[in-house]
Amino acid sequence: MRLRKYYTMLYKNFLVGLLFICYFSNCGEETVGEPQLLNCEPIDNIVYSANYGFNPLGTNGLAEFEVEGRPVLASLSGEQIFVFDIEDGTLNREFTVPTEGKYKIEALSEFDGMVVAPDSSIIYSSNRLNTIYLIQDSIITKLHSFDVEGDDIRLVSNFQCTPIYANNKAIFSTFRHPASISDTKRAFVTVNSQKGFELKEIIPFSNLYFENFYSTQPYFYWAAIRYCPWRNSFLVSFPVDNRIWEYDEFFNLLGTVNASSTLFSEVVPFSEPVSADNLPDPQLSAKYFRETSHFCGLMVNEQERKVYRMTRYCIPLEDGSFDYQYSLIALNEELDIDHEFILPDSHTPYTTYAYGQGIQVFNQNAYNEVGDTVFLPFSTFDCD
C-alpha cells in the first residue's frame, strides 16, 4: 500500500512538473515559421492588344474597375486612357485626354491618375494642376482644386499608388511635405459620386513618419490603398512600414497586420525628424533612395482571396552601385503571410494586376508589334 501511494505521489509530481514546463515554454502552442522565399515560374499567360500609343513600360500602373457590371482593366498612358476587357484582353475603350479646346485639362503629368466609375465616367486627378476633374461624354468638369503653391497637399499617382473606386468613392493618394507630416495630416482624399462629388481627407499617415525622417524622396511617402471585399475593409500600405493597416468601410482603424519581407528586415530611416528649414542635401536624399529597400504597391485578388504586396529590394554591387529586384509578398484571406517570390528581370513590376488565378505581370521579352497594334503579354504567377 505504501509503495502504491509512493508511485501515485511521483506520478502527480510528474504531471505538475510537466504543466510547469509547458506554461513557461508555450508547450502546445502552434509555432509559425518564417514566410518562404520561393522561386515562382509563370504557369499561364494572357495577351492584350492596343494601339501604338500604349506604353507598357510606363509607370502609371494598371487598376481593376467594374463598369456596367463587367470587370475591366484600365491604364493611363501618356494622354490616352485604355480600358480593356479583363477576361479576354480586348480593348473596349480608348480615350484621349484633351489639352486644348473648351473642355480640356491644360497640363498633363506622368503622376496623373484616374478611376473609371460604374457608369463609364472618369474621375481624373491632375498632379501638375493639383485638381480633380470629372470626364463624362467628352465634357470635363472641375470638381476640386488645391492651391498649387499654398496647400500642403499634392495629388499623386503611379504604379505604387494607383487610385481605386469602391463604395461609390474614388480614392486618390496624396503627398505632403516630408517635414510637415503629423497625426493631423491625411494620406488620401475621397470623392463621393453619390453625394455631389463631396471631397474628404481620410486615413492618417503611419506613426513611423512622425518618429523618423525618410529623406525628401517622394516615393517613400506615397501610400497605396485597396478595397478587400471579403472583409469589407480597406487595406493600406505605407512604403516604409512593415505593417498593412486595415480600416472599416467608414475609414475607422481596425488594426494592423505584419506584411514584412524576407529580403530586408525594415526600412532604415534617413535620420531623426527634421524641420522644414533644415532639410538634407538633395544628393544625399537621392543616394538614400538608391540604397534603401522599401514597399511599393498593393493588390487584391478578389477571386482567390489573396493580397499581394510589392517590394523594391536593393542589391549592393562590388563597384559601389546598386541593382534592384522586385518581389511580391502573398497574404491569404486572413491576411497571414503565405510566401514571397521575386519577379524575373524579364517582367515589369510597373504593369501588374491581380485577377483570376494568382497575379498577372507584363512580360517585356514577349512584347510584340504588328503595324499599329501592340500585343501585351502577361504572365500568370501563382506559387500555391
C-alpha positions, 0 to 999 in steps of 0.5 A, a space after each residue: 500500500 505504501 509503495 502504491 501511494 509512493 508511485 501515485 505521489 511521483 506520478 502527480 509530481 510528474 504531471 505538475 512538473 510537466 504543466 510547469 514546463 509547458 506554461 513557461 515554454 508555450 508547450 502546445 502552442 502552434 509555432 509559425 515559421 518564417 514566410 518562404 522565399 520561393 522561386 515562382 515560374 509563370 504557369 499561364 499567360 494572357 495577351 492584350 492588344 492596343 494601339 501604338 500609343 500604349 506604353 507598357 513600360 510606363 509607370 502609371 500602373 494598371 487598376 481593376 474597375 467594374 463598369 456596367 457590371 463587367 470587370 475591366 482593366 484600365 491604364 493611363 498612358 501618356 494622354 490616352 486612357 485604355 480600358 480593356 476587357 479583363 477576361 479576354 484582353 480586348 480593348 473596349 475603350 480608348 480615350 484621349 485626354 484633351 489639352 486644348 479646346 473648351 473642355 480640356 485639362 491644360 497640363 498633363 503629368 506622368 503622376 496623373 491618375 484616374 478611376 473609371 466609375 460604374 457608369 463609364 465616367 472618369 474621375 481624373 486627378 491632375 498632379 501638375 494642376 493639383 485638381 480633380 476633374 470629372 470626364 463624362 461624354 467628352 465634357 470635363 468638369 472641375 470638381 476640386 482644386 488645391 492651391 498649387 503653391 499654398 496647400 500642403 497637399 499634392 495629388 499623386 499617382 503611379 504604379 505604387 499608388 494607383 487610385 481605386 473606386 469602391 463604395 461609390 468613392 474614388 480614392 486618390 493618394 496624396 503627398 505632403 511635405 516630408 517635414 510637415 507630416 503629423 497625426 493631423 495630416 491625411 494620406 488620401 482624399 475621397 470623392 463621393 459620386 453619390 453625394 455631389 462629388 463631396 471631397 474628404 481627407 481620410 486615413 492618417 499617415 503611419 506613426 513611423 513618419 512622425 518618429 523618423 525622417 525618410 529623406 525628401 524622396 517622394 516615393 517613400 511617402 506615397 501610400 497605396 490603398 485597396 478595397 478587400 471585399 471579403 472583409 469589407 475593409 480597406 487595406 493600406 500600405 505605407 512604403 516604409 512600414 512593415 505593417 498593412 493597416 486595415 480600416 472599416 468601410 467608414 475609414 475607422 482603424 481596425 488594426 494592423 497586420 505584419 506584411 514584412 519581407 524576407 529580403 530586408 528586415 525594415 526600412 532604415 530611416 534617413 535620420 531623426 525628424 527634421 524641420 522644414 528649414 533644415 532639410 538634407 542635401 538633395 544628393 544625399 536624399 537621392 543616394 538614400 533612395 538608391 540604397 534603401 529597400 522599401 514597399 511599393 504597391 498593393 493588390 487584391 485578388 478578389 477571386 482567390 482571396 489573396 493580397 499581394 504586396 510589392 517590394 523594391 529590394 536593393 542589391 549592393 554591387 562590388 563597384 559601389 552601385 546598386 541593382 534592384 529586384 522586385 518581389 511580391 509578398 502573398 497574404 491569404 484571406 486572413 491576411 497571414 503571410 503565405 510566401 514571397 517570390 521575386 519577379 524575373 528581370 524579364 517582367 515589369 513590376 510597373 504593369 501588374 494586376 491581380 485577377 483570376 488565378 494568382 497575379 498577372 505581370 507584363 512580360 517585356 521579352 514577349 512584347 510584340 508589334 504588328 503595324 499599329 497594334 501592340 500585343 501585351 503579354 502577361 504572365 500568370 504567377 501563382 506559387 500555391 
